[in-house]
Amino acid sequence: MTLTIIPFAEGEAHLDWLSLCAAFQVGHERPRAEIGDIFLYRGKDTLLNRAAWIDGMGIAVKSATIFPGNPEKGDPMINGAVNLYDDASGTLEALVDFHLVTKWKTAGDSLYAATRLARSDSESILIVGAGTVGRSLWQAYRAAFPSARFAVWNRTRANAVAMAAECEGMQVADDLEQAVRAADIVTSATMSTDPLIKGEWFRPGQHIDLIGAYRPDMREADDVALRRARVFVDSYDTTVGHIGEIKIPLEAGVIARDHLIADYYEPEKFRRRSDDEITLFKNGGGAHLDLMTSRYILDAWRTAG
């Protein structure tokens, strides 16, 4: 088997957001993934390995090095690759650029949930956080909501202005509360540990998409938000005991375990029931989604020749 190496730009040229959503759907029709993470540390430097195996799809090992001192030397802080292995033989099939997989997995995860949980007639989308992920969310959400108006809010307004200048038609929101109240979809990708999105701001029919929190001490939405919404996650295995957005309110008794309606492996329950309900999705982005994304990227690469 010939090893395929897929760089960022060349690989991305063959990708489509809605096709990735379809790949997620097919991937979750297979047996539930086996996943495992390994962290190694040297001072402030980190090696992160995330692995997943899905029977019939193969194995992915996503390795990333995070060296905070690199930017001072003119080098990227984060480097890595995804190793994709054949399911039948265990042979290494492809090396896929780390940043390509991460971008499409993260934004695609949120988009896939929104296609099932947000109102199809959503007209206004607020992006909270003007970083790299925020820009990816703008690209992804436009695929499913092509007529929607976009706004961005960021703690540092200058960063929101810079993002709006890059994203055609995007407006800058100056008041977070007003912007949340006005939006049909709120998608948040911040590094917040203290909740900045308040449930008292929600109105019927909204969809709330939470991405940023990935550690046990991180949250983007408060207790009221969790209580007012029907809550969904991409995977119980990678969110319930690991991410503060879900872990903290569960352990504090703010919500009970059965307040989590479904994950992607329960498609019959993972859907909006009415136009008036508020839905909230926690994007945990586990390694099984890296595997599904990498397999989609490799299939698209091969189809393109």
Backbone torsions as a table, in degrees:
resi	resn	phi	psi	omega
1	MET	NA	128.5	-179.6
2	THR	-78.7	131.8	178.7
3	LEU	-75.0	129.0	178.4
4	THR	-101.7	131.5	177.1
5	ILE	-114.1	122.6	-174.0
6	ILE	-116.8	105.7	175.1
7	PRO	-75.2	171.4	-173.5
8	PHE	-62.7	-64.0	-171.3
9	ALA	-62.9	-44.0	-178.9
10	GLU	-65.7	-37.9	178.7
11	GLY	-70.7	-42.1	-176.4
12	GLU	-65.7	-26.6	-177.5
13	ALA	-60.4	-19.5	-175.5
14	HIS	-105.0	8.0	-170.4
15	LEU	-104.2	155.4	-178.8
16	ASP	-142.7	132.3	-173.4
17	TRP	-63.4	-42.5	-178.3
18	LEU	-71.8	-30.1	174.9
19	SER	-67.6	-35.1	175.3
20	LEU	-64.4	-40.9	176.8
21	CYS	-59.2	-41.4	177.8
22	ALA	-63.7	-36.8	177.7
23	ALA	-66.4	-37.2	175.4
24	PHE	-62.3	-42.1	179.3
25	GLN	-61.0	-47.0	179.1
26	VAL	-63.8	-41.1	-179.3
27	GLY	-61.5	-34.8	-179.3
28	HIS	-83.4	-1.7	171.1
29	GLU	-85.1	-11.7	176.1
30	ARG	-84.1	173.3	178.2
31	PRO	-58.0	149.8	-179.8
32	ARG	-57.1	137.6	-175.4
33	ALA	-68.7	148.6	165.8
34	GLU	-96.2	128.6	-174.4
35	ILE	-131.4	156.4	177.5
36	GLY	-161.5	141.3	-179.9
37	ASP	-119.9	144.3	174.7
38	ILE	-132.1	131.1	176.3
39	PHE	-118.0	134.6	173.0
40	LEU	-125.3	143.6	-173.6
41	TYR	-130.5	146.6	168.4
42	ARG	-140.4	96.5	-174.1
43	GLY	62.2	-124.7	179.5
44	LYS	-85.5	-7.4	-178.1
45	ASP	-86.2	145.5	-174.9
46	THR	-136.1	139.2	166.4
47	LEU	-111.9	123.5	179.8
48	LEU	-115.4	124.4	173.0
49	ASN	-117.1	124.1	176.2
50	ARG	-121.2	127.7	-176.1
51	ALA	-126.9	147.5	176.5
52	ALA	-146.1	146.5	176.8
53	TRP	-134.0	122.2	176.2
54	ILE	-119.0	120.9	-178.5
55	ASP	-58.4	124.2	-179.1
56	GLY	94.1	-13.4	-179.7
57	MET	-113.0	-31.6	179.0
58	GLY	118.4	-161.6	-174.2
59	ILE	-127.6	139.4	172.6
60	ALA	-128.0	135.4	171.3
61	VAL	-122.2	113.5	-179.3
62	LYS	-101.0	114.2	-178.3
63	SER	-110.2	132.8	178.8
64	ALA	-136.6	137.4	170.9
65	THR	-107.2	131.7	177.8
66	ILE	-117.8	106.2	-178.4
67	PHE	-116.9	95.8	-174.4
68	PRO	-59.6	-23.0	-179.0
69	GLY	-82.3	-7.9	-175.8
70	ASN	-61.9	-43.3	-177.8
71	PRO	-56.1	-31.3	178.2
72	GLU	-65.2	-22.9	179.0
73	LYS	-100.0	4.0	179.7
74	GLY	83.7	14.5	180.0
75	ASP	-109.3	152.6	177.6
76	PRO	-62.4	143.2	179.1
77	MET	-71.6	-35.6	-176.2
78	ILE	-116.0	129.7	176.3
79	ASN	-134.8	158.9	177.9
80	GLY	163.7	-177.1	178.6
81	ALA	-156.8	162.4	173.5
82	VAL	-109.3	124.6	175.4
83	ASN	-93.9	120.8	-178.0
84	LEU	-111.6	123.7	-174.3
85	TYR	-112.2	144.3	177.2
86	ASP	-66.7	138.6	-176.3
87	ASP	-70.3	-37.2	-174.3
88	ALA	-78.4	-39.9	-172.8
89	SER	-112.0	-14.9	-175.6
90	GLY	76.3	8.9	-179.1
91	THR	-74.1	140.3	177.0
92	LEU	-68.6	115.3	-177.7
93	GLU	-91.7	-41.4	-171.6
94	ALA	-152.9	149.7	165.9
95	LEU	-112.5	119.2	-175.5
96	VAL	-115.3	136.6	-179.1
97	ASP	-52.1	130.4	-178.0
98	PHE	-57.4	-47.1	-175.3
99	HIS	-68.0	-32.5	177.5
100	LEU	-65.3	-48.0	-180.0
101	VAL	-63.5	-44.8	-176.9
102	THR	-63.9	-45.2	179.7
103	LYS	-58.4	-52.4	-174.2
104	TRP	-73.4	-34.2	176.7
105	LYS	-64.3	-47.3	-173.7
106	THR	-67.0	-54.0	-179.0
107	ALA	-70.5	-35.8	179.4
108	GLY	-66.3	-35.3	176.7
109	ASP	-58.3	-49.2	179.8
110	SER	-66.3	-40.0	-180.0
111	LEU	-64.3	-43.5	179.9
112	TYR	-58.6	-44.1	177.5
113	ALA	-62.4	-41.5	-178.0
114	ALA	-65.2	-33.5	178.5
115	THR	-66.0	-19.7	-179.9
116	ARG	-103.6	-24.2	-171.3
117	LEU	-113.3	-28.5	-179.2
118	ALA	-83.6	155.3	174.2
119	ARG	-65.9	135.2	-178.1
120	SER	-65.7	-20.5	179.7
121	ASP	-96.6	20.0	178.7
122	SER	-59.7	130.4	-174.0
123	GLU	-114.7	-17.5	-177.7
124	SER	-132.1	128.7	-177.1
125	ILE	-125.0	125.3	176.8
126	LEU	-103.5	127.4	173.5
127	ILE	-103.8	121.5	178.5
128	VAL	-101.4	112.6	-176.0
129	GLY	110.8	122.1	-173.3
130	ALA	-107.8	38.4	179.2
131	GLY	-96.2	-162.5	-179.3
132	THR	-60.3	-43.2	-179.2
133	VAL	-65.0	-39.5	178.3
134	GLY	-57.6	-40.5	177.9
135	ARG	-66.4	-38.8	177.3
136	SER	-65.3	-37.6	178.9
137	LEU	-64.0	-38.8	176.8
138	TRP	-60.0	-44.2	178.1
139	GLN	-63.2	-45.8	-174.4
140	ALA	-68.6	-49.9	-175.2
141	TYR	-64.2	-28.5	178.8
142	ARG	-65.1	-24.5	-179.3
143	ALA	-67.2	-36.2	-177.8
144	ALA	-99.5	-20.5	-179.0
145	PHE	-129.2	67.1	-170.6
146	PRO	-65.7	-20.0	-178.1
147	SER	-98.4	0.4	-174.7
148	ALA	-71.6	149.4	171.8
149	ARG	-92.8	140.7	-177.5
150	PHE	-115.4	143.6	171.3
151	ALA	-135.0	155.8	178.2
152	VAL	-131.2	137.1	172.9
153	TRP	-120.5	139.8	177.1
154	ASN	-147.2	145.5	-179.3
155	ARG	-56.0	-43.4	174.9
156	THR	-93.0	107.2	-171.4
157	ARG	-60.6	-34.6	-177.9
158	ALA	-58.7	-34.7	178.8
159	ASN	-70.0	-35.3	175.9
160	ALA	-66.7	-40.3	178.0
161	VAL	-62.1	-42.5	179.6
162	ALA	-63.7	-40.8	179.3
163	MET	-67.0	-43.5	-179.8
164	ALA	-61.2	-33.5	179.0
165	ALA	-67.4	-27.7	179.7
166	GLU	-85.2	-22.2	-172.2
167	CYS	-111.3	110.9	-173.0
168	GLU	-55.3	126.6	175.2
169	GLY	80.8	-0.7	-177.6
170	MET	-77.2	141.1	176.6
171	GLN	-105.7	156.8	175.3
172	VAL	-97.4	127.3	176.6
173	ALA	-95.2	129.4	-178.7
174	ASP	-97.2	-24.9	-178.5
175	ASP	-117.2	112.8	-174.9
176	LEU	-63.5	-43.5	-179.1
177	GLU	-59.7	-49.3	-179.9
178	GLN	-61.4	-38.9	-178.4
179	ALA	-67.2	-40.9	177.8
180	VAL	-64.7	-44.9	-179.1
181	ARG	-60.9	-32.6	-175.1
182	ALA	-84.8	-17.5	-171.3
183	ALA	-86.3	146.3	170.4
184	ASP	-82.3	-34.5	177.1
185	ILE	-128.4	131.9	173.7
186	VAL	-116.8	119.9	178.7
187	THR	-120.7	123.3	-169.0
188	SER	-121.1	128.5	178.7
189	ALA	-137.2	80.4	-179.6
190	THR	-122.8	173.1	177.2
191	MET	-102.5	29.6	-172.5
192	SER	-72.5	139.7	170.1
193	THR	-103.3	-24.3	175.3
194	ASP	-102.9	128.4	-176.9
195	PRO	-54.0	128.9	178.0
196	LEU	-110.3	-12.5	177.8
197	ILE	-103.8	121.9	-173.4
198	LYS	-102.4	131.4	-179.8
199	GLY	-63.5	-25.0	179.5
200	GLU	-67.2	-15.3	179.2
201	TRP	-84.1	-12.8	-173.1
202	PHE	-71.7	153.8	173.7
203	ARG	-131.4	158.9	-177.7
204	PRO	-56.1	140.7	175.9
205	GLY	94.1	-5.5	-177.4
206	GLN	-79.0	157.3	169.8
207	HIS	-121.9	128.9	-178.7
208	ILE	-113.6	126.3	-175.8
209	ASP	-119.5	115.0	-174.8
210	LEU	-111.4	122.5	-173.0
211	ILE	-118.8	-39.9	-163.1
212	GLY	-62.9	-41.0	-174.8
213	ALA	-68.0	125.9	178.1
214	TYR	-133.8	-7.7	177.5
215	ARG	-108.5	164.3	-179.6
216	PRO	-63.9	-19.0	-177.9
217	ASP	-101.4	8.8	-173.9
218	MET	-107.3	137.9	175.7
219	ARG	-147.2	147.2	174.9
220	GLU	-112.9	-21.6	-177.7
221	ALA	-124.2	150.0	-175.1
222	ASP	-87.9	-179.9	-177.2
223	ASP	-61.2	-38.9	-179.3
224	VAL	-61.2	-38.8	178.8
225	ALA	-60.0	-45.1	-179.5
226	LEU	-65.3	-39.4	-177.3
227	ARG	-72.1	-35.1	-175.5
228	ARG	-77.5	-21.5	-171.6
229	ALA	-105.1	157.6	164.2
230	ARG	-82.4	121.5	-167.4
231	VAL	-103.9	133.5	179.1
232	PHE	-129.0	153.7	176.2
233	VAL	-132.5	159.1	177.2
234	ASP	-74.4	-33.7	177.8
235	SER	-153.5	128.7	174.0
236	TYR	-60.1	-37.9	-173.3
237	ASP	-63.4	-29.8	-174.0
238	THR	-107.9	2.8	-178.2
239	THR	-123.5	-45.6	-167.6
240	VAL	-57.9	-49.0	-176.6
241	GLY	-101.0	9.1	-169.2
242	HIS	-126.2	-29.4	-172.3
243	ILE	-115.7	130.1	-174.2
244	GLY	-57.1	-31.3	-179.5
245	GLU	-53.3	-35.6	179.9
246	ILE	-107.4	-41.1	-174.3
247	LYS	-62.2	-46.5	-175.3
248	ILE	-64.6	-52.2	179.5
249	PRO	-65.6	-29.8	175.8
250	LEU	-65.8	-48.5	-176.7
251	GLU	-68.9	-27.4	179.3
252	ALA	-84.9	-5.8	-179.3
253	GLY	78.8	12.5	177.6
254	VAL	-65.0	-41.3	173.6
255	ILE	-130.8	156.6	175.0
256	ALA	-96.3	164.5	-178.0
257	ARG	-58.0	-35.0	-178.4
258	ASP	-76.5	-0.2	172.7
259	HIS	-73.8	-18.5	174.6
260	LEU	-83.1	113.0	-169.9
261	ILE	-72.8	-46.2	-173.8
262	ALA	-169.0	159.9	164.0
263	ASP	-115.2	-176.4	-173.1
264	TYR	-63.0	-20.1	-179.7
265	TYR	-79.7	1.7	177.6
266	GLU	-123.3	67.1	-171.9
267	PRO	-61.5	-29.4	-178.7
268	GLU	-69.1	-23.9	178.8
269	LYS	-99.0	-18.3	-174.1
270	PHE	-86.9	76.3	-178.7
271	ARG	-164.6	157.4	174.8
272	ARG	-74.1	139.5	-179.7
273	ARG	-98.0	-28.9	-176.9
274	SER	-151.6	164.3	179.6
275	ASP	-71.2	-19.9	-173.6
276	ASP	-93.4	-19.3	-175.5
277	GLU	-72.4	155.0	175.3
278	ILE	-99.8	125.9	177.8
279	THR	-110.5	144.6	179.0
280	LEU	-133.8	130.4	-177.3
281	PHE	-121.2	131.9	172.9
282	LYS	-103.5	115.2	177.0
283	ASN	-84.0	108.1	179.3
284	GLY	-97.0	-23.6	172.4
285	GLY	60.7	50.5	-177.4
286	GLY	-70.0	171.6	-176.8
287	ALA	-64.0	-26.7	178.2
288	HIS	-64.0	-31.2	176.2
289	LEU	-74.7	-31.7	171.3
290	ASP	-61.3	-40.6	178.6
291	LEU	-64.6	-48.3	-179.7
292	MET	-61.7	-39.9	179.5
293	THR	-67.1	-44.0	-179.9
294	SER	-63.8	-39.9	178.3
295	ARG	-65.5	-39.9	176.4
296	TYR	-62.8	-43.3	179.6
297	ILE	-62.0	-44.2	179.6
298	LEU	-65.5	-41.9	178.7
299	ASP	-62.8	-42.1	179.6
300	ALA	-66.0	-37.7	178.4
301	TRP	-62.3	-45.8	-179.0
302	ARG	-68.3	-38.6	178.6
303	THR	-62.2	-36.8	-179.6
304	ALA	-75.8	-9.8	178.7
305	GLY	79.3	NA	NA
